[in-house]
């Protein structure tokens, strides 16, 4: 392969971005979904695949947009029903970031859970209700991650279909 050939270079980089993006959905602090989409978009625009490339790029972009909307609306709606505030989630995120730096590998999860529990305990003054709110927040975070993973896998499937057709 000639590395001065942009189509060949993009054909090498795109699958790497897609695979790393899918893995990045599961790894905190890596923009997995955007990386997956960027690999497909680069393949679509710079790969020289004509109408197939543009169709794949548009389809991947539509799926990305729908995934982003679902990622925030679906878990958010469930949290509102459970009575968990946006401030609680924000402070949980801050706690997760602090935990990430204090305890390598597992600190993000521990910091997130601990911060949400403490905020809800201060807000509700009842351990049982605070723990229920924390469980709702964890379910919402897990659902958000599953939606993001499904979106990345759909984008990858669209790209693979485009590669096979093109």
C-alpha positions in Angstrom: 0.0 0.0 0.0 1.3 3.4 -0.9 0.9 5.8 2.1 0.7 8.8 -0.2 -2.6 7.4 -1.5 -5.2 9.1 0.7 -7.8 6.4 -0.1 -5.5 3.7 1.0 -4.5 5.6 4.1 -8.1 6.2 5.1 -8.9 2.6 4.5 -6.2 1.7 7.0 -7.2 4.4 9.6 -11.0 4.0 9.4 -11.2 0.4 10.8 -8.7 1.3 13.6 -10.9 4.3 14.6 -14.1 2.2 14.5 -12.6 -0.6 16.7 -11.0 1.8 19.1 -14.2 3.8 19.2 -16.3 0.7 20.1 -13.8 -0.2 22.8 -13.8 3.5 23.9 -17.6 3.4 24.6 -16.8 1.0 27.4 -13.7 2.8 28.7 -14.3 6.0 30.7 -12.7 9.2 29.4 -12.4 8.0 25.8 -14.8 9.7 23.2 -15.7 6.3 21.8 -18.9 7.1 19.8 -17.4 10.2 18.2 -14.2 8.3 17.3 -16.2 5.5 15.7 -18.2 8.0 13.7 -15.1 10.0 12.7 -13.5 6.9 11.3 -16.6 6.2 9.2 -16.9 9.8 8.2 -13.3 9.9 7.1 -13.7 6.7 5.1 -16.9 8.2 3.5 -15.5 11.6 2.6 -11.8 10.8 1.8 -11.9 7.2 0.8 -13.1 7.8 -2.8 -16.1 5.5 -2.6 -18.5 7.8 -4.4 -22.2 7.5 -3.8 -21.7 4.5 -1.5 -19.3 6.5 0.7 -21.7 9.4 0.9 -24.6 7.2 1.7 -22.7 5.5 4.5 -21.5 8.8 5.9 -25.1 10.3 5.9 -26.5 7.1 7.5 -23.8 7.0 10.1 -24.4 10.7 10.9 -28.2 10.2 11.3 -27.6 7.2 13.6 -25.1 9.3 15.6 -27.6 12.1 16.1 -30.4 9.7 17.1 -28.0 7.9 19.5 -27.0 11.2 21.1 -30.6 12.2 21.6 -31.6 8.8 23.0 -28.5 8.6 25.2 -29.6 11.7 27.1 -33.4 11.7 26.8 -34.2 8.1 27.8 -32.1 7.8 31.0 -33.0 11.5 31.9 -36.7 10.7 31.7 -36.3 7.7 34.0 -34.3 9.8 36.5 -36.9 12.6 36.6 -39.6 9.9 37.4 -37.4 8.7 40.2 -36.8 12.2 41.6 -33.1 12.4 41.0 -32.1 15.9 40.1 -29.7 17.1 37.4 -27.6 18.7 40.1 -27.1 15.3 41.8 -25.9 13.9 38.4 -23.6 16.8 37.9 -22.1 16.4 41.3 -21.9 12.6 40.8 -19.9 13.3 37.6 -17.6 15.6 39.5 -17.1 12.9 42.2 -16.4 10.4 39.4 -13.7 12.6 37.9 -12.1 13.2 41.4 -12.3 9.4 42.1 -10.7 8.7 38.7 -7.6 10.6 39.8 -7.5 9.3 43.4 -8.1 5.6 42.7 -6.7 4.4 39.4 -9.0 2.1 37.2 -12.0 1.9 39.5 -12.1 5.4 41.0 -14.5 6.8 38.4 -17.2 4.4 39.4 -16.5 4.6 43.1 -16.4 8.4 43.0 -19.6 8.6 41.0 -21.6 6.3 43.3 -20.2 7.8 46.5 -20.9 11.4 45.4 -24.5 10.6 44.3 -25.2 8.8 47.5 -23.8 11.6 49.7 -25.7 14.3 47.7 -28.9 12.4 47.9 -28.3 11.6 51.6 -27.9 15.4 52.3 -30.9 16.2 50.2 -33.3 13.5 51.6 -31.8 12.8 55.1 -32.7 9.2 54.7 -30.2 6.4 53.8 -32.7 4.1 52.3 -34.2 6.7 50.0 -30.7 8.0 49.1 -29.6 4.5 48.2 -32.7 4.1 46.0 -31.8 7.3 44.2 -28.3 6.1 43.8 -29.5 2.8 42.3 -31.7 4.8 39.8 -28.7 6.9 38.8 -26.5 3.8 38.3 -29.3 2.2 36.1 -29.5 5.4 34.1 -25.7 5.5 33.6 -25.8 1.9 32.5 -28.7 2.5 30.1 -26.9 5.5 28.7 -23.8 3.3 28.1 -25.8 0.6 26.4 -27.5 3.1 24.1 -24.0 4.5 23.2 -22.6 1.0 22.6 -25.6 0.1 20.4 -25.2 3.3 18.4 -21.5 2.6 17.9 -22.2 -1.0 16.8 -24.9 0.2 14.3 -22.5 2.8 12.9 -19.9 0.0 12.5 -22.4 -2.2 10.8 -23.3 0.5 8.4 -19.6 1.0 7.6 -19.0 -2.7 7.1 -22.0 -2.9 4.8 -20.6 0.0 2.8 -17.2 -1.7 2.6 -18.8 -4.9 1.3 -21.0 -3.0 -1.2 -18.3 -0.7 -2.3 
